[in-house]
């Protein structure tokens, strides 16, 4: 597997564009289109929030047939909670994009991210869609990425290639994250493209497998938003023998997709609103999958743990406390906790550790916290970030 | 019912003291004793965290017989997660207090609040207990309150009297809160005293009723700690006819206890770490109690809601989003949301409201958010606070 340039336009037969149409201030890019030259098999994973954005609802309907040509996304306005207009506007976005691309509106997906409760400025959106379609190019991946960012500081894109029975297959991806990030799905949007020839059912299975272990293992603040989604389009332009069963080629494909999703997911945590550090919380020795998940997600959500890491303070008591109220079944008297490689809590009691060494370790930009429950043999891990002054600043004035 | 002075020493037959013994820095008070002149019936409610502080474990054993004379509490060190020593030290604290008060160690309760994972400095604790017993006085309620505070900025004490069949009965209370506060129980400690003559079973019932609606309806950061507890001691010194059934006198007693607990609970939210505002989240029209609780607790925990309120931003989309992922069953298209008296979301969509008026309202120190699900007829409410720079500051350097 090789890392290659191009993001979502690295796979053959994909074009993309990102333009500024005036939804975001200061002429920042705010409308993206990613499209395949021909109809692709498609799959998606969506927010579990009961409240769902209007654009997302339209995509959920359009993806049912298993095919898509293009996806159109605006940032700066979530097109959520504005009543019937929101659904109508989202529908119109797919119709206009379809008309310009000469395809069926059912084959256009749509999403939006930004402020909730404000109607879309449709004249701007319409002109944005026209400009974006005109700008579509096989070098447009990074522009599309830029146009889906909100409070993201770093662009998030990657592409890889693998060889499947002599043919080169490419997978590209872009994502936006930042705040309101928590399993399952968050204010995040992820778009994956591939030129692999693969059946819809296996594409769907691969996506769900990857999302579970990557995007659903990122927590910035425990909030899940109403617009979150990950889409994948596979257009078959690589001409590999179709992947139609769970064979060696399929597993190679999943590994590559997992790599792409892991890269994007970790970047989302690292670039969480106000984040100064990437934190990976690992649990070993859990009794079952559900307990393992409870432990990592509860620790990752604790503002007390996250502020302690921001303050570079080895306050493991807060980690242990969060494990204690996670709802997981375990014996506190067996629990070990490590910060990096330093054992800070052995069998539920303070270990003799070098505070200075721990302090030094916590100065790093990437911190690993390991919890061993010594009950069963199930492991899990989640990525999160610290909680800083800037998180409060960004979120205290988001709409201004 | 009248509000009276004296806190936990307002009821007849109670003394208290708070002294500095060197656990906290800068000669701040850190050891409190509250005691009844004679054995009192006693009840307690404890943290649901699987990890429990050693002192708390001793109290849970000692309160089983339903009686207590005194409670000894240190602040600055949680006496948690330090291994066997922690249990032994807590036992010794009850034994020494009992010896000096000439009672049974089983009748002494003990608790601790502060940093986790550090052993108690027992020479300091011993001298503190001796000084505190010497200092016991019927005017000592406020000193005891001061000695249980950690990052609290405001002392939390109150007392009331009521008349039960011609006799005056008093209820007093003190509490500490601040961070790591969330149902059920948190880093909080509450002590209630009363001179009422009441059976153990009704005292217990009254306490659980009050805690459920007050202390278990406060959330600062969603973290529940390992030391949380509320104790009540009733010594019968008021000479009222014993309350032994759920009659008019009982309900009058519960109302007064509810008033005391509500006062202390709201003060805990208002004084949450870094708080600049007290926020009350109310839900109406929920289908059942569980859904009602899910809604208010999820909104109260959302860092995005709490930072928006800190920023005085009427970002109701975040409130609606939190309701959406709360797990409660409801129809988003029926939901109304109010900030104060301003309807900001009607039937799941943005209402036309005056942003300037909302901004003005959010400048106040006490904010009410109302959510109406229009599904059933169950209501609930919770108190929380906003999330500020100071929360991050306080918790980034708690141990330093």
Interface residues (C-beta under 8 A of the other chain):
Chain A: X48 X49 X50 X51 X52 X78 X80 X81 X82 X83 X86 X115 X116 X117 X118 X119 X179 X180 X221 X222 X223 X224 X225 X226 X301 X302 X303 X304 X307 X308 X310 X311 X313 X315 X316 X317 X318 X320 X321 X322 X323 X324 X325 X330 X332 X345 X347 X348 X349 X350 X387 X388 X389 X391 X392 X393 X394 X395 X396 X397 X398 X399 X400
Chain B: X48 X49 X50 X51 X52 X78 X80 X81 X82 X83 X86 X115 X116 X117 X118 X119 X179 X180 X221 X222 X223 X224 X225 X226 X301 X302 X303 X304 X307 X308 X310 X311 X313 X315 X316 X317 X318 X320 X321 X322 X323 X324 X325 X330 X332 X345 X347 X348 X349 X350 X387 X388 X389 X391 X392 X393 X394 X395 X396 X397 X398 X399 X400
